[in-house]
Structures are given as structure tokens and as C-alpha cells.
Amino acid sequence: MDDEEMRDEPTFPVLCVWCGAEMRRASTPESPGMCQGCFQNMVEEHTRLAARRQENVYASDR
């Protein structure tokens, strides 16, 4: 009975692919993910770059 409980115990770390922080532990090996902080930084960077591109677009003087 104890052996079955030990198998269900989370033993595999799930790491963030950007910063390497451990997000959680899982009972089966999972592919790496992205932590919430890194995801938020990525979204903010993408939004900032998209806004910069929008500023450089202007109507023709014709």
C-alpha cells in the first residue's frame, strides 16, 4: 500500500523554459512550461513592440 502512495507523489520538477524556476512538481515527466511572470513579461514586450510599429505607420500626404 505504501508503494502505491509513493508512486503518486509528485517527484518530477516542471521548470520554466525562460528563467529556469521550478513552477510545480508532477507525478509524471512533463514538457517544460513558462511561469506566469515570464509569460506576463513576454506579453508586455510583444505589446510594446506592436505599439511601436503602429507609431511608425502614417498616412500618405498625397
N, C-alpha and C positions, 0 to 999 in steps of 0.2 A: 504494500500500500504506500509506503514512504517513497519507493522508487517512482511510482506514478506521479506523485506530487512533485518530485524533483524534476521530472521531465517538463512539467507545465510551468516551472519557474522561469521567468524571463532571464536569459543569460547572454543574449546577443545584443550588443550596442547598435543603435541606429544613429549614424553620425551625419552631421550637416556637411554637404559637399563644399560649401564655401568657407566656413570658419573652422570646421572640424569638431565642433562641440557635440557632446552626446545629447541627443534630444530625448531619447527614451530607451528602454530595454525591451526586447521582444523575445518570444519563446522560439521563434524560427528566424533564420538569417533573412534579412530584408535588404533590398537595394537602398543605398544612401538616399537621403532626402534633403530638404532645405529647412532650416529652422525659421521660426516666424520672424525673427529680427532680420535675418539675411533676406528673406522674401520681401519684407517691407522696404529694405534698402534698395533692392533690385527694382521694385515697382516705382519708387520715388525717382531713381536715376532714369528709368525709362520715360517717366512723365516729364522730367526736367528736360531731357534731350528732345522729346517730341515738341514741347513748348518752344524750345529754342529754334527748331526747324520752322515752326509756324511763324515766328517773328521775322524770319528772313524771306518769307513769301510776301510779295507785294503785287499790286495790280499794275498793269502796264499803263504808261502815260498816253498811249495812243488814243 
